Amino acid sequence: GSSGNIQTSTRTFNLGANYIYNGTAPQITGTALPTAANGIANLTISNSAGVTLTASATVTNSLTISSGTLALGANTLTLGTSASVFNSGTLQGNLTLGASGRFYTGIDGTYATAVIATNLTMTAGSTLNLDVNNTAAAANDLLIVSNTLALNGTTLVLKAPAPGALLDTAADYTLVSAGNITGTPALSWAPGFVPANTNNYQLVKTATSIKLHFINTTVVGSLTFQQQPLGTNAGALISPPPTVLVLDTNSAPVTNGTVTLSLSNSSAVLNGVTSQLSDAGGVATFTNLSINTAGAYALQAIAGLVPIVTNFSDSFVISNA
């Protein structure tokens, strides 16, 4: 049976306290967490077996998931306007950052994967904060959102390993992977941790990912279609894959030059990955292009910054299947 003092009166909470769930077996928050109307300053989840929220709650300062899963169920976890999230685990449920909120993948200064197993909404003014390593293949921060990541004027603040650090120029850093990404992010670097060649990096956003890409600023001299696009059926892949040779002004191959293809003088859609990097031989290869509408087409290739260099492929025909 029970022993010791048993509390029978109404429980009171210190709203400025740190509430930590660090068991080794699955835990529930139960009645040990203040109600959403009152809110708490800091909530920490450090239980690899997981913690389940049993009532809606409000966190005004920081939410830390250092390990395990915080499952919201049918409840709502509300963040204060300037609350920060430090996530090295998984949050199951929807989460919205406040206008001055900061989302950190992992603890600032370490590398981790953060998972939001539903939707993450970034209110205008909030920031995503990730650490990047010297190479894309090494440990790097990664945010995974299973459903929708909604960006609303969101800035991605990246932190290099050290001031002036040399980052990867050959491979892209995958920063975010999501089921769907809305909005357009802006790039910024954490003060005191700005890498070398900062102006050569840009964010490349698709419907499902955000990557950090190095722009080769070598002046492009010429573009040549080595493998011309050949005719095929509507919706089928253009095969063999078209290739474009990128040379500098001295006729030397350009490595990691970005080549972008489009349809010349046509409103039809060119499907597939239309921007590719040139390899060590200066060749950019486009492996998954297709066009759904029958007709005669030509591809336009563009590369370089100042000046922009362009060239056109031979004409080819897409037929009805």
DAURMO-V171547 format. One record per residue. N is the residue number from 1. RES is the residue in one letter. BURIAL is I if it has 24 or more other C-alpha atoms within 12 Angstrom, else O. Layout:
n: [N/N]
res: [RES/RES]
burial: [BURIAL/BURIAL]
This chain:
n: [1/2/3/4/5/6/7/8/9/10/11/12/13/14/15/16/17/18/19/20/21/22/23/24/25/26/27/28/29/30/31/32/33/34/35/36/37/38/39/40/41/42/43/44/45/46/47/48/49/50/51/52/53/54/55/56/57/58/59/60/61/62/63/64/65/66/67/68/69/70/71/72/73/74/75/76/77/78/79/80/81/82/83/84/85/86/87/88/89/90/91/92/93/94/95/96/97/98/99/100/101/102/103/104/105/106/107/108/109/110/111/112/113/114/115/116/117/118/119/120/121/122/123/124/125/126/127/128/129/130/131/132/133/134/135/136/137/138/139/140/141/142/143/144/145/146/147/148/149/150/151/152/153/154/155/156/157/158/159/160/161/162/163/164/165/166/167/168/169/170/171/172/173/174/175/176/177/178/179/180/181/182/183/184/185/186/187/188/189/190/191/192/193/194/195/196/197/198/199/200/201/202/203/204/205/206/207/208/209/210/211/212/213/214/215/216/217/218/219/220/221/222/223/224/225/226/227/228/229/230/231/232/233/234/235/236/237/238/239/240/241/242/243/244/245/246/247/248/249/250/251/252/253/254/255/256/257/258/259/260/261/262/263/264/265/266/267/268/269/270/271/272/273/274/275/276/277/278/279/280/281/282/283/284/285/286/287/288/289/290/291/292/293/294/295/296/297/298/299/300/301/302/303/304/305/306/307/308/309/310/311/312/313/314/315/316/317/318/319/320/321]
res: [G/S/S/G/N/I/Q/T/S/T/R/T/F/N/L/G/A/N/Y/I/Y/N/G/T/A/P/Q/I/T/G/T/A/L/P/T/A/A/N/G/I/A/N/L/T/I/S/N/S/A/G/V/T/L/T/A/S/A/T/V/T/N/S/L/T/I/S/S/G/T/L/A/L/G/A/N/T/L/T/L/G/T/S/A/S/V/F/N/S/G/T/L/Q/G/N/L/T/L/G/A/S/G/R/F/Y/T/G/I/D/G/T/Y/A/T/A/V/I/A/T/N/L/T/M/T/A/G/S/T/L/N/L/D/V/N/N/T/A/A/A/A/N/D/L/L/I/V/S/N/T/L/A/L/N/G/T/T/L/V/L/K/A/P/A/P/G/A/L/L/D/T/A/A/D/Y/T/L/V/S/A/G/N/I/T/G/T/P/A/L/S/W/A/P/G/F/V/P/A/N/T/N/N/Y/Q/L/V/K/T/A/T/S/I/K/L/H/F/I/N/T/T/V/V/G/S/L/T/F/Q/Q/Q/P/L/G/T/N/A/G/A/L/I/S/P/P/P/T/V/L/V/L/D/T/N/S/A/P/V/T/N/G/T/V/T/L/S/L/S/N/S/S/A/V/L/N/G/V/T/S/Q/L/S/D/A/G/G/V/A/T/F/T/N/L/S/I/N/T/A/G/A/Y/A/L/Q/A/I/A/G/L/V/P/I/V/T/N/F/S/D/S/F/V/I/S/N/A]
burial: [O/O/O/O/O/O/O/O/O/O/O/O/O/O/I/O/O/I/I/I/I/I/O/O/O/O/I/I/I/O/O/O/I/I/I/I/O/O/I/I/I/I/I/I/I/I/I/O/O/I/I/I/I/I/I/I/I/I/I/I/I/I/I/I/I/I/I/I/I/I/I/I/O/O/O/I/I/I/I/I/I/I/I/I/I/I/I/I/I/I/I/I/I/I/I/I/I/I/I/I/I/I/I/I/I/I/I/I/O/I/I/I/I/I/I/I/I/I/I/I/I/I/I/I/I/I/I/I/I/I/I/I/I/I/I/I/O/O/O/I/I/I/I/I/I/I/I/I/I/I/I/I/O/I/I/I/I/I/I/I/I/O/O/O/O/I/I/I/I/I/I/I/I/I/I/I/I/I/I/I/I/I/I/O/I/I/I/I/I/I/O/O/I/I/I/O/O/I/O/O/I/I/I/I/I/I/O/I/I/I/I/I/I/I/I/I/I/I/I/I/I/I/I/I/I/O/O/I/I/I/I/I/O/I/O/I/I/I/O/O/I/I/I/I/I/I/I/I/O/O/O/O/I/I/I/I/I/I/I/I/I/I/I/O/O/O/O/O/I/I/O/O/O/I/I/I/I/I/I/O/O/I/I/I/I/I/O/O/I/I/I/I/O/O/O/I/I/I/I/I/I/I/I/I/O/O/O/O/I/I/I/I/I/O/O/I/O/I/O/O/O]
